Amino acid sequence: MKRLKIIGIVLAAGQGKRMKSKLYKVLHPVCGKPMVGHVVSALESLQTARTVVVVGHGAEAVQAYLGEKAEYALQEQQLGTGHAVLQAKPLVGEEEGLTLVVCGDTPLISAETLEGMIKLHQERGAAATILTADIDQPKGYGRIIRDKDGFVTKIVEEKDCTPEERLVKEINTGTYCFDNRKLFAALAQVKNDNAQNEYYITDVIGILNAQGERIDGYVLDDASESIGVNDRIALSEAEQSMRARINRRHMLNGVSIIDPAATYIEADVTIGSDTVLYPGTVLRGGTAVGEAAVIGPQADIVDSKIGSGVTVKYSVLQDAVVGDGSSVGPFAYLRPGADLGQNVKIGDFVEIKNAKLGDDTKVSHLSYIGDAEIGKNVNFGCGAITVNYDGFNKQLTEVEDDAFVGSNVNLIAPVKVGKGAYVVAGSTITQNVEPGDLAIARERQTNKSGYADKLRAKFAAKKAASKKQS
């Protein structure tokens, strides 16, 4: 059966007062991605012909986040779910095809579930299909009532249920699939004669049923997908479910997660097979990890590209690139612009910022490399640093291939150390070092015979006098 054109309408106009937040509700993140972003991504996976996001409170912020991923309809007054959908009519009301109506605060809804609902909708020839869930505690939810053929006859709200209907455990999740033309025709008939004076999308179901149309229900395999986030408690529940889903996906794709409960991976992170994640690993933003890497324990990595065979432990990386076979840590800090080649070693208490390091270079301990271009097979000794800031501007340090920079060396930028050059430990370099040269820049040592004993005697006398006075 040929799939019809799909239109997505995302309801994202509610203020979300129960969140008690200055941040607009659907922009609250779940695993690093705003809730409405998860919903729109699910629709993108279905290759919707058009996606309309109905905005109200915080409209500008939602549009700024989603950009050109959607079209927008403004609901200036929040007069119910039916009224919200109706705001999309000028954009898509005349379209032929299917329309998915999804709430912007349901971040766990998956493309696979929506695909299944669409398939059932078309196979059964329904005018509307309701996404439903079977739950053990249905109190407070609208019940799904079906006929002997399995079609839905009505949705009954909790307060209107008969004793028999109250026992039904299949509930309405608030996500729907409609024939687009029939949806907007029925919406024109929805009234607001209720206690809240609002127009409800659920009334469309009753109108279509009265017209003899088929109404179906698609039951969720995982009821957690139906979580609608209205407060911080629900937000934490959604986060927990999303974390478990993300971890499971990566493990099924060949990633070993030693302790999933102690591992945090955000929604857009990618990880290659045979990579091992140890407890305390945090992977955020658009981070991409290659194959057979070892990450953690205690690694916090944000928006970084980590190659294959890389080891990162007890370290923080942000907007960094780490080439294949390199190692980082323990206790290293790679700041934005850190770009490591292959087989680079970054050791303990090393900080790299806005610096490119060539293959096989080593910065093993207690060093700072900032605003620098470092060649291949360069060795930085313990405590060597690039002095990149003069109080007004950042300056560049260049170190060419095969150079050796000794311990406790200060490279005062702008300065260049040539290919194969050798900088002696303890030097402060202010002038370029030519290729193959040896540079030494430190004051000549002077030893004063017996002077240490004289200093000790002097200090002891001062200490004794101080005690006598007290």
C-alpha positions as CSV (number, residue, x, y, z in Angstrom):
1,M,0.0,0.0,0.0
2,K,1.3,3.4,-1.0
3,R,1.8,5.7,1.9
4,L,0.0,9.0,1.7
5,K,1.6,12.4,2.2
6,I,2.2,13.1,5.8
7,I,1.7,16.4,7.6
8,G,2.9,17.0,11.1
9,I,1.2,19.4,13.5
10,V,3.1,19.9,16.8
11,L,1.2,21.6,19.7
12,A,3.6,23.8,21.5
13,A,1.7,26.9,22.6
14,G,1.1,26.2,26.3
15,Q,2.9,28.2,28.9
16,G,3.7,25.4,31.3
17,K,3.1,27.2,34.6
18,R,3.6,24.0,36.6
19,M,7.3,23.9,35.5
20,K,7.8,27.1,37.5
21,S,10.4,28.3,35.1
22,K,11.4,31.3,33.0
23,L,12.3,28.8,30.3
24,Y,9.4,28.0,27.9
25,K,8.1,24.5,28.7
26,V,8.8,22.7,25.4
27,L,12.4,24.1,25.4
28,H,13.3,22.3,28.6
29,P,15.9,19.7,27.6
30,V,15.6,15.9,27.9
31,C,19.1,14.3,27.5
32,G,20.5,17.6,26.1
33,K,17.8,18.3,23.5
34,P,14.7,20.5,24.0
35,M,11.5,18.4,24.2
36,V,10.0,20.0,21.0
37,G,13.3,19.1,19.3
38,H,12.7,15.4,20.0
39,V,9.2,15.6,18.6
40,V,10.3,17.4,15.4
41,S,13.1,14.9,14.9
42,A,10.7,12.1,15.1
43,L,8.6,13.7,12.4
44,E,11.7,14.4,10.3
45,S,12.5,10.7,10.4
46,L,9.0,10.1,8.8
47,Q,9.9,12.6,6.0
48,T,6.8,14.6,6.6
49,A,5.9,16.8,3.6
50,R,5.2,19.7,6.0
51,T,5.6,20.2,9.7
52,V,3.7,23.0,11.4
53,V,4.5,24.0,15.0
54,V,1.7,25.8,16.8
55,V,3.4,28.4,19.1
56,G,2.1,30.8,21.7
57,H,4.0,31.6,24.8
58,G,7.7,31.9,24.0
59,A,7.0,31.8,20.3
60,E,10.1,33.6,19.3
61,A,12.3,31.3,21.4
62,V,10.8,28.2,19.8
63,Q,11.2,29.6,16.3
64,A,14.8,30.6,17.1
65,Y,15.6,27.0,18.2
66,L,13.8,25.1,15.4
67,G,14.6,27.6,12.6
68,E,13.7,26.3,9.2
69,K,12.9,22.8,10.4
70,A,9.2,23.8,10.6
71,E,6.5,26.2,9.6
72,Y,4.8,28.2,12.4
73,A,1.2,29.0,13.3
74,L,0.5,31.4,16.2
75,Q,-2.2,30.7,18.8
76,E,-2.5,34.0,20.5
77,Q,-5.0,32.8,23.1
78,Q,-4.8,29.3,24.5
79,L,-8.4,28.1,24.0
80,G,-7.8,24.3,23.9
81,T,-6.2,21.6,21.8
82,G,-8.8,21.8,19.0
83,H,-8.4,25.6,18.8
84,A,-4.6,25.1,18.6
85,V,-4.8,22.7,15.6
86,L,-7.3,25.0,13.9
87,Q,-4.5,27.7,13.8
88,A,-2.7,25.5,11.2
89,K,-5.7,25.5,8.8
90,P,-4.5,28.5,6.7
91,L,-1.2,26.6,6.1
92,V,-2.3,23.0,5.6
93,G,-6.2,22.9,5.7
94,E,-6.6,22.2,2.0
95,E,-3.8,19.5,1.8
96,E,-4.6,15.9,0.9
97,G,-3.1,13.2,3.0
98,L,-2.6,12.2,6.6
99,T,-2.0,14.6,9.6
100,L,-0.2,13.6,12.7
101,V,-1.1,15.7,15.8
102,V,1.6,15.5,18.4
103,C,2.1,17.4,21.6
104,G,5.4,19.3,21.9
105,D,5.9,18.1,25.5
106,T,6.0,14.4,24.7
107,P,9.7,13.9,24.0
108,L,9.7,10.1,24.2
109,I,7.4,9.6,21.2
110,S,9.4,7.7,18.6
111,A,9.4,7.6,14.8
112,E,8.8,3.8,14.9
113,T,5.6,4.3,16.9
114,L,4.3,7.0,14.6
115,E,5.1,4.8,11.6
116,G,3.2,1.9,13.1
117,M,0.2,4.1,13.8
118,I,0.2,5.4,10.2
119,K,0.4,1.8,8.8
120,L,-2.6,0.7,11.0
121,H,-4.5,3.9,10.0
122,Q,-4.2,3.2,6.3
123,E,-4.7,-0.6,6.5
124,R,-8.0,-0.2,8.5
125,G,-9.3,2.7,6.4
126,A,-9.7,4.9,9.4
127,A,-10.6,8.6,9.4
128,A,-8.8,9.0,12.7
129,T,-6.4,6.8,14.7
130,I,-5.7,7.5,18.4
131,L,-2.4,6.5,19.9
132,T,-3.3,4.6,23.1
133,A,-1.6,3.0,26.0
134,D,-2.5,0.2,28.4
135,I,-1.5,1.2,31.9
136,D,-2.2,-0.3,35.3
137,Q,-3.2,3.0,36.9
138,P,-5.5,4.8,34.4
139,K,-7.0,7.2,36.9
140,G,-7.2,10.7,35.5
141,Y,-7.0,9.6,31.9
142,G,-9.6,9.5,29.2
143,R,-10.6,5.8,28.5
144,I,-10.7,4.2,25.1
145,I,-14.0,2.4,24.4
146,R,-14.0,0.0,21.5
147,D,-16.7,-2.0,19.7
148,K,-16.7,-5.7,19.0
149,D,-14.6,-5.2,15.8
150,G,-12.0,-3.3,17.7
151,F,-12.8,0.1,16.4
152,V,-13.0,3.0,18.8
153,T,-16.5,4.3,19.6
154,K,-15.6,7.0,22.0
155,I,-13.2,8.5,24.5
156,V,-14.7,8.9,27.9
157,E,-13.1,11.3,30.4
158,E,-12.5,10.0,33.9
159,K,-15.3,12.2,35.5
160,D,-17.8,10.8,32.9
161,C,-17.0,7.1,33.2
162,T,-19.5,4.5,34.2
163,P,-18.3,2.0,36.8
164,E,-17.6,-0.4,33.9
165,E,-15.8,2.2,31.8
166,R,-13.7,3.1,34.8
167,L,-12.2,-0.4,34.8
168,V,-10.8,0.1,31.3
169,K,-7.0,0.4,31.2
170,E,-6.6,1.6,27.7
171,I,-6.1,5.4,27.7
172,N,-5.8,8.3,25.3
173,T,-2.2,9.6,25.0
174,G,-3.1,12.8,23.1
175,T,-1.4,11.8,19.8
176,Y,-3.5,11.3,16.7
177,C,-3.5,10.5,13.0
178,F,-6.2,12.0,10.9
179,D,-7.4,12.3,7.3
180,N,-6.4,15.9,6.9
181,R,-9.5,17.2,5.1
182,K,-11.8,15.3,7.5
183,L,-9.9,16.7,10.5
184,F,-10.4,20.4,9.6
185,A,-14.0,19.8,8.5
186,A,-14.8,18.3,11.9
187,L,-12.9,21.0,13.7
188,A,-15.3,23.6,12.2
189,Q,-18.0,21.8,14.2
190,V,-16.3,21.7,17.6
191,K,-18.0,23.8,20.3
192,N,-16.7,25.2,23.5
193,D,-19.7,24.6,25.7
194,N,-17.8,23.1,28.6
195,A,-16.5,24.3,32.0
196,Q,-13.3,25.7,30.5
197,N,-14.9,27.3,27.4
198,E,-12.2,25.6,25.3
199,Y,-12.2,23.7,22.0
200,Y,-11.0,20.1,22.4
201,I,-9.4,17.9,19.7
202,T,-11.1,14.9,21.4
203,D,-14.4,16.3,20.2
204,V,-13.3,15.6,16.7
205,I,-13.4,11.9,17.5
206,G,-17.1,12.1,18.5
207,I,-18.0,14.1,15.4
208,L,-16.3,11.7,13.0
209,N,-17.9,8.7,14.8
210,A,-21.3,10.3,14.5
211,Q,-20.7,10.6,10.8
212,G,-20.1,6.9,10.5
213,E,-16.4,7.2,10.0
214,R,-14.0,4.6,11.3
215,I,-12.0,5.5,14.4
216,D,-9.1,3.2,15.4
217,G,-6.6,3.0,18.2
218,Y,-2.9,2.0,18.0
219,V,-1.6,0.6,21.3
220,L,1.9,1.6,22.4
221,D,4.4,-1.2,23.0
222,D,6.1,1.0,25.6
223,A,3.7,3.2,27.6
224,S,6.5,5.5,28.7
225,E,6.5,7.0,25.2
226,S,3.2,8.7,26.2
227,I,4.8,10.7,29.0
228,G,3.6,14.3,28.8
229,V,5.9,16.7,30.7
230,N,4.0,19.2,32.8
231,D,6.3,19.6,35.8
232,R,9.8,18.9,37.0
233,I,8.9,15.4,38.3
234,A,7.6,14.3,34.8
235,L,10.7,15.9,33.3
236,S,13.0,13.8,35.4
237,E,10.9,10.7,34.5
238,A,11.2,11.5,30.8
239,E,15.0,12.0,31.3
240,Q,15.3,8.7,33.0
241,S,13.4,6.9,30.2
242,M,15.3,8.6,27.5
243,R,18.6,7.8,29.1
244,A,17.7,4.1,29.2
245,R,16.6,4.2,25.6
246,I,19.8,5.9,24.4
247,N,22.0,3.6,26.3
248,R,20.1,0.5,25.0
249,R,20.5,1.7,21.4
250,H,24.2,2.2,21.8
251,M,24.7,-1.2,23.5
252,L,22.7,-3.0,20.7
253,N,25.0,-1.2,18.2
254,G,28.1,-2.8,19.8
255,V,29.1,-0.3,22.5
256,S,30.0,-1.7,26.0
257,I,28.6,0.4,28.8
258,I,30.0,-0.9,32.1
259,D,27.5,0.8,34.3
260,P,24.5,2.3,32.4
261,A,23.1,3.9,35.5
262,A,26.4,5.9,36.0
263,T,26.7,6.8,32.3
264,Y,25.1,9.9,30.7
265,I,24.8,10.1,26.9
266,E,22.8,12.9,25.2
267,A,20.4,12.3,22.3
268,D,22.6,13.4,19.4
269,V,25.9,11.6,20.4
270,T,27.2,8.9,18.0
271,I,29.5,6.1,19.1
272,G,31.4,3.4,17.1
273,S,31.3,-0.3,17.8
274,D,33.7,-1.9,20.3
275,T,34.0,1.3,22.3
276,V,33.9,0.9,26.1
277,L,32.4,3.5,28.4
278,Y,33.4,3.3,32.0
279,P,31.3,4.8,34.9
280,G,31.2,8.5,35.2
281,T,31.3,9.1,31.5
282,V,29.3,12.1,30.2
283,L,28.9,12.5,26.5
284,R,27.0,15.7,25.5
285,G,26.0,17.7,22.5
286,G,27.1,16.6,19.0
287,T,30.0,14.5,20.3
288,A,31.1,11.7,18.0
289,V,33.3,8.8,19.3
290,G,35.0,6.4,16.9
291,E,35.4,2.6,17.2
292,A,37.3,0.7,19.9
293,A,37.8,3.8,22.1
294,V,38.0,3.6,25.9
295,I,36.2,6.5,27.5
296,G,36.3,7.0,31.3
297,P,36.2,6.6,34.2
298,Q,35.0,10.2,34.8
299,A,35.2,11.8,31.4
300,D,33.1,14.8,30.5
301,I,33.1,15.3,26.7
302,V,31.1,18.1,25.0
303,D,30.7,18.7,21.2
304,S,33.9,16.9,20.4
305,K,35.2,14.5,17.8
306,I,37.0,11.5,19.3
307,G,38.8,9.1,16.9
308,S,39.1,5.3,16.9
309,G,41.3,3.7,19.5
310,V,41.4,6.8,21.7
311,T,41.7,6.6,25.5
312,V,40.2,9.4,27.6
313,K,40.1,9.2,31.4
314,Y,39.4,11.6,34.2
315,S,39.4,14.5,31.8
316,V,37.2,17.3,30.4
317,L,36.9,18.0,26.7
318,Q,34.9,20.7,25.0
319,D,34.8,21.5,21.2
320,A,38.0,19.4,20.8
321,V,39.2,16.9,18.2
322,V,41.3,13.9,19.2
323,G,42.9,11.8,16.4
324,D,43.0,8.0,16.2
325,G,45.1,6.2,18.7
326,S,45.7,9.2,21.0
327,S,45.4,9.2,24.8
328,V,44.1,12.0,27.0
329,G,44.4,12.2,30.8
330,P,44.2,11.6,33.6
331,F,43.1,15.1,34.7
332,A,43.6,16.8,31.3
333,Y,41.5,19.7,30.0
334,L,41.0,20.2,26.3
335,R,39.3,23.5,25.6
336,P,37.7,24.8,22.4
337,G,40.0,24.6,19.4
338,A,42.2,21.8,20.8
339,D,43.0,19.6,17.7
340,L,45.1,16.5,18.3
341,G,46.6,14.4,15.5
342,Q,47.0,10.7,15.6
343,N,48.9,8.9,18.4
344,V,49.2,12.1,20.5
345,K,49.7,11.8,24.2
346,I,48.2,14.3,26.6
347,G,49.0,13.5,30.1
348,D,48.1,14.6,33.6
349,F,47.3,18.2,34.4
350,V,47.8,19.3,30.8
351,E,45.6,22.1,29.3
352,I,45.2,22.6,25.6
353,K,43.4,25.5,24.1
354,N,43.1,26.6,20.4
355,A,46.1,24.6,19.5
356,K,46.8,22.1,16.7
357,L,49.2,19.2,17.7
358,G,50.7,17.0,15.0
359,D,50.9,13.2,15.0
360,D,53.0,11.5,17.7
361,T,53.5,14.6,19.7
362,K,53.7,14.3,23.5
363,V,52.7,16.7,26.3
364,S,52.9,14.4,29.2
365,H,52.4,16.5,32.3
366,L,51.8,19.8,34.0
367,S,51.8,21.9,30.8
368,Y,49.7,24.6,29.0
369,I,49.6,24.8,25.2
370,G,47.4,27.6,24.0
371,D,47.2,29.5,20.7
372,A,49.8,27.2,19.1
373,E,50.7,25.2,16.0
374,I,52.7,22.2,17.0
375,G,54.2,19.8,14.5
376,K,54.7,16.1,14.5
377,N,56.8,14.1,16.9
378,V,57.4,17.1,19.2
379,N,58.1,16.5,22.9
380,F,57.1,18.9,25.6
381,G,58.8,18.4,29.0
382,C,57.1,18.7,32.4
383,G,55.9,22.3,33.1
384,A,56.6,23.7,29.6
385,I,54.1,26.3,28.5
386,T,53.3,28.7,25.7
387,V,53.0,32.2,27.1
388,N,50.2,33.3,24.7
389,Y,48.7,36.5,26.3
390,D,50.5,39.8,26.7
391,G,47.6,41.4,28.5
392,F,46.1,42.8,25.4
393,N,46.2,40.2,22.6
394,K,46.7,36.5,22.1
395,Q,49.8,35.6,20.2
396,L,50.8,32.4,18.2
397,T,53.5,29.9,19.1
398,E,54.9,27.6,16.4
399,V,56.9,24.5,17.0
400,E,57.9,22.5,14.0
401,D,58.4,18.7,13.6
402,D,60.8,16.7,15.7
403,A,61.6,19.6,18.1
404,F,62.3,19.0,21.8
405,V,61.0,21.5,24.4
406,G,62.6,20.8,27.8
407,S,61.0,20.9,31.2
408,N,59.9,24.3,32.7
409,V,60.4,26.1,29.4
410,N,58.4,29.3,28.7
411,L,57.8,30.0,25.0
412,I,57.0,33.7,24.9
413,A,54.7,34.3,21.9
414,P,54.9,35.3,19.2
415,V,57.8,32.9,18.7
416,K,58.8,30.0,16.5
417,V,60.9,26.9,17.3
418,G,62.2,25.3,14.1
419,K,62.3,21.7,12.9
420,G,64.5,19.5,15.0
421,A,65.5,22.3,17.4
422,Y,66.2,21.6,21.0
423,V,65.2,24.0,23.8
424,V,67.1,23.4,27.1
425,A,65.1,22.9,30.3
426,G,64.4,26.0,32.3
427,S,64.7,28.4,29.4
428,T,62.5,31.4,28.7
429,I,62.5,31.8,24.9
430,T,61.7,35.2,23.4
431,Q,63.4,34.9,20.0
432,N,62.9,32.4,17.2
433,V,65.0,29.2,17.3
434,E,66.2,28.1,13.9
435,P,65.9,24.5,12.7
436,G,68.5,22.2,14.2
437,D,69.6,24.8,16.8
438,L,70.0,24.4,20.5
439,A,68.5,27.3,22.6
440,I,69.4,28.0,26.2
441,A,68.0,31.1,27.9
442,R,68.6,31.1,31.6
443,E,70.9,33.0,34.0
444,R,74.3,31.4,34.9
445,Q,74.3,29.5,38.2
446,T,76.3,30.9,41.1
447,N,77.1,28.9,44.2
448,K,78.1,30.8,47.4
449,S,80.1,28.5,49.6
450,G,78.7,27.9,53.1
451,Y,76.0,30.5,52.7
452,A,73.2,28.1,53.4
453,D,74.5,27.5,56.9
454,K,74.7,31.3,57.5
455,L,71.1,31.7,56.4
456,R,69.9,29.0,58.7
457,A,71.7,30.6,61.7
458,K,70.3,34.0,60.8
459,F,66.7,32.6,60.6
460,A,67.1,30.6,63.9
461,A,68.3,33.8,65.7
462,K,65.3,35.7,64.5
463,K,62.9,32.9,65.6
464,A,64.5,32.8,69.1
465,A,64.3,36.6,69.5
466,S,60.6,36.5,68.5
467,K,59.8,33.8,71.1
468,K,61.7,35.7,73.8
469,Q,59.6,38.9,73.1
470,S,56.3,37.0,73.3
